[in-house]
């Protein structure tokens, strides 16, 4: 692939960092954009600034007023934590809907020059939950909470701008991402943090909800494949192909953290918590992207050991 010019929106986020790193190593020119929220990893800037093909702009995607010449805009900027969206949805509407609208308008205004292709990160949560089977890209969207509703809204905007204004786009819908460096509001690092400070871990609905796990490195590789072979106007599900109940993930973390010396995991969990709009299970059929030659390579249980050891030795506020 020839060298391209890319905007990486949310470049200091968890997924954004992995995708940015991959593109820089490929020699592509990357303009990273991030407003640096509480969840941003500012340590990534030191790493990325070592590359001559990287430049950084601190900005909210809602506030961008122009685009430099570029081939792709990869939008990974978003508010993503469901619990936060239930408490305060305004920030999710701002970033996940208004921010996407602004990007679409910036692209549309370049119609008389060259419109870059928008690669937009959606979520498997836009489909809602499913007890058996798996959602395909053709299924209706049935979001269950404010977070997934804002992501579904953005998807609708993108499809409409594509049909009305010919804005080129590709939507990706990955399952739950995990890996070292994820902010501690997410399940795996949150369990590690609470263990380190001696607090009980909230287990919604007794830990019964089932999640499908995808390593952020595999997500970045999926974007690479889509940039090489993906078709504009398409939607691609990206599944980690590994699902289990949250309670089992919790118990595995305990076993690693305490090196198998725990007799009763119940002593470390608070089972009184309930989350409104909780989805019982997510599952997506990603045969479409697998037909392009992609498949996850990271093993969850193997990677979990490294992740737990990392957070055990590094406290994150």
N, C-alpha and C positions, 0 to 999 in steps of 0.2 A: 504494500500500500504506500502511495506517495505521502509526503508530509502534508498534514492538514492544519488548519487554524481552528481552534475550538474554544468556546466559552464553557467553563465549568462552573455552573451556578451551585453554590453550596460547597465550594471546594475544600473547606475546612471541616465539613461534617464527616460522619463515620463512613458512609458509602462514598461521598464526594472525595475523601482523601484517597481511597483505594483506586477509584477511577482516574483521578488526576495523576497519581503516581504511575499507573500503567501507561497513560498517554505520554507522559514526559519521557519515560524510558524508551518509548517507541520513536522519540524524536519529534513528536508533534509540537506545534506551538500552542500553548495553553494560557488563556487569560482567566485566572481564577477570580471568582466573585463571591464574596461572603460578607454578611453584615455583622458576623461574629456575635452570635447569641451565647447564652449560657452553655450550650452544648457543643460549641465549636472547639476544636483542638488547635489552639494557636501554635503549638509546638510544630505543627506540620509546615508552617511558613518557613522555618529555618531550613527544613529539608528541601522544600520546593524551590526556595530562592537560590539554591546551589545550581539550579539548572538555568542555562542561558535562554532556554526556550519557554520560560515561565515569567509571567507578570501578574501582579495582584491588584485588585481594586476592592476596597472596602465599601460595600454598598448593599442596600436592601434592593432586591429585584423589583420591587414596586417603584423604586425611585430612579431606576435607570432611564436615561433620556435618549440614548443613542447606542448604536452598535458599531463597532469597528468591523472592517471586512472579516468575515469568518465563514467557515464551511458548515459548522455544527454548533448548536447550543445544546448542551446537556444539562437539563434542569434537575438538580438534586437538592435544591433549596426548598425546605418545607418544615413546617411544624409537624411532628410525627407521633407524639406520645398521647395515647387515647385518654388516659386519666386527666391530663392537662386540658384536653379539648372538652371534656365533660364539665370541668370547673370554669373554664374561660375559653369560649369558642371564638372570640373576636380575633385573636392573633392567628388562628387557623384560617379564618376567612381571609384575613389580610394577606398572609403569605401564600396559602395554597390555592386561593381563587384569584384574588386581585393581582398577585404577583405573576401568575400564569397569564392572565389577561394582558398585563403590560408587556410581557415577552412576546405574545402573539401579535400585539399591535406594533411593536418594534420591528418584528419580522415582516409584517404586512407592508409597512412603510418603505421597505427595501424592494418592493415588487419591481420597480423600474430599473433596479440594479441586478442584484442576485440575492434571492432569499435563502438564508441558511436553513438547514433542516433542524427541527426541534426534536431532540430525543428526550422524552419526558418520563420521569419516574412516577408511576402511579403505585398501586398496591394491590395485593390479592384481597385485601379487605373490602374493596369496592363491590365485590360480588356478594358480600354477606356470608353467613356460615352455610355449611352443607354437612349433613349427617353422614351420608354415604356418597361414594363417587367423587368426581372432581369437576370443577368449573372449567369451561373452555372460553376462549376469547369471544365467542359469539353469545355468551349468556348475558341475560339482563343484569344490570347493576342494582343491588339492593343493600346499600350501606346501612349499618346498624347504629352508628354513633357519629358525633360531630366531625371527628377526624376523617373517617372514611367517607362521610358525606361531602366534605370539602374536596377530597381527592377525586371522587366521582364527578363532582361539578367541574373540576379542571379538565377531566377527560372529555366531558361533553363540549366544553368550550373549544378544545383542540380539534375535535371532529368537526364542529361547526365552522371554525375558521378555515379548516382544510377544504370543506365543500364550498363555502361562500367566497373565500379569498385565495384559494389554492395555496395556503400556507403548508409547506411540506413538513410532515411530522411522523414520528414513530413513538408509540406508547409502550412502555415496559411495565409489567406487573409482577414484581418479585414477591416471594414469601418472606417470612421473618428472617432478617439478616442477623448474623452474629459474628463475633471475632474480637480480637484484642483492640482496645481503643474505643469501644462503644461506650457512650455516656451511661452513667450509672442509674438512669431512670428505667432502663430496659431490664428484663427479667434476670438474665445471667449475671451481669455486673452488679445489679441491685442486690441479689442474694449474697454475693461476695462482700459487698459493702456492709450489709446488715450483720453478717456474721462477724466481721472485723470489729464492729462497735457493740456487739452483744444485744442486738434487737431482733425480735421475731419478724420473720419475713411474711408479708401479706400474701396469702394464697386465695385468690378469688375463686369462688364456687368450689372450694375444697381441692383446688388444683386439677379439676377434671377437664377443663378446656384443652383441646388438642391443637398444637401448633406445628407447622412445617418449617424446618430450619435450613437456611441457605447461608453459607459463609460469604462474607463480603468480597473475598478474593474471587470466588466463583461468579459473583455478581459482576465484578469488573470484567472478567473474561467474557461474560455474556454480552456486555456492551461492546467489547472488541469485536466479537463475532457479528453483532448487529451492524456495526459500522462498516464491516467488510461485506456482508452478504444480505443484510436486512432490506426489506422492501418498504419504501415510503408509503405511508397510509395504513400500515399494518400495526397490529397490537401483538405483543409477545408476552405470554406468561413465562415466568422463570421460577422453577420449583427446585428446592433443595433435595427433594425426593427422600426426605427423612422426617417422619412425624412421630410425635409422642405427646402424652399428657404432660402438662406443666409440672405436676407433682413428681413425675419420674425425672424430669430435668432437674428439679430441686434436689431430689434424693441423690442423683449422680454428683451434683456439685458438693453436697455435704460429704459424700464418700471421698471425694478428691481432697477437699479442704482439710478434713480431719484424718486423712489417710486411713480410712476404714475403721476408725475408733469410735464411731457413733452407734449406739444401740437403739435409740428411739428418735427418729427424725421429727416426730410430732412436737418435741420440745423446742424446736427452732422455727415453728410456723404458726401464724395466726390465721385460723380457718374461719374467722367470723366476717371476713371481708367479702363484699359483693360489689360488682361493677355493673352499673346500668348499661344496657346495650351490649352485654357480653356475648361474643360469638362462641359457639361450642366447638366448632372445628372449621379450619380453613383447608382447602385442598384445590389445587389447580392442575389442569392438564397442560403440560408444556411441550408436547410433541412437536409443536410448530417450530420452536427454536432448536430443538434437538435435531430436526431435519436439516438445520443449517450446519450441524456438526458440533454443537455444544453439549456438554454434560458436566454436572458438578463433579469435582475431583476430591474435595476436602471431606474427610471423615469426621462426623460430629463428635463421637466419643474421643477420638484422638485429639482433635482441636480443643475440646473442652478442658482437657488437662492443662494445656498451655495457657488458656484463658484464665482459669481459676488461679493458677500459680502467679500470673501477672497481677491480677487484682488483689491477691492475698498480700503481695509485697508492695503495692502501690495504692495508697488511699486517694480516692477522687472525691472531691466535695460534691 
